[in-house]
Amino acid sequence: MIKFYSSPNCPYCFTLKMFLKEHGIQFEDIDIAKNKQAVKEVEEKTGKYEVPVLDIDGQIIEGFDREEICKLLNIKD
């Protein structure tokens, strides 16, 4: 299960969404602008209030860390 915490005004979020979609990766898109609980979850997981944040089966990735994302999801990029 992949949770993707994002915001509609975040260009990095948009780029990461496109990257995941291009590679056929399914994820739950959680808009922190509309979900107050999601804001708390991001702060608990990262200690910050920044997006994008990916939660890949408990592994937290902050920002668009292409190398780490590819490694965890077995993407050959």
N, C-alpha and C positions, 0 to 999 in steps of 0.2 A: 504494500500500500504506500503510495506516494502522496504526501500532502504538499501543496504548493501555496505558500502564503505570499500574496501579491497585493498590489495596489494599482488602480487603473491609470494613474499618472506616472507610473514608474517605467522608464524606457528599458531598464535592465530586465524587468519582469516580462515585458512584451517580447524582448529578444529571447529570453530563456523559454518562454511558452512556445515560441516558434521553433526553437531548437528541439524541444521535447516532442512536439507534434511531428516535425520532419522525420524524427527517428521512431515514430510509432509508439511513443511512451505515453501510457495513460496515467493521469494524475487527477487528484481532487483539487480544484482551483478554489482557494479560500481568499476572498476579497476582504482585507482587513479594514477597508473603509466602510464596509457594511456590517462587519461582524466584530462586536466589542470583545467577545470571548476569544476570538482569534488574535486580537492585539495582546491579550494576556498570555496566550500560548506562545506567541513569538518572543515576548519578553522573558518568559520562563525558560524557553529553549536556548535563547541566545544572550540574554542579559541586556538586549538592546531593543530599540524600536526601529528596525530597518528591514526592508524587503529588497529583493526576493530572499525567501528562506525555503529550502526544500527539506522535508523530513522523509527520508527514504528508510522505512522500517527502523526508525529510531536513530538513524545516522543523520545528523544535522549539517546542512551545507548552507552557508551564508553567502549571498551574492551569486554571481554566475561564474562559479569555479569549474570551467569546462573540463579540465583534466580530472578532477575528483568525481564529477558527475559521470563522465564517461567510464571511469574505473568502477564506480558502484553499480552502474546500470549496464555494464558490459557493452558499451557503445563503441564501435570502431569508427572513429571520426577522422 
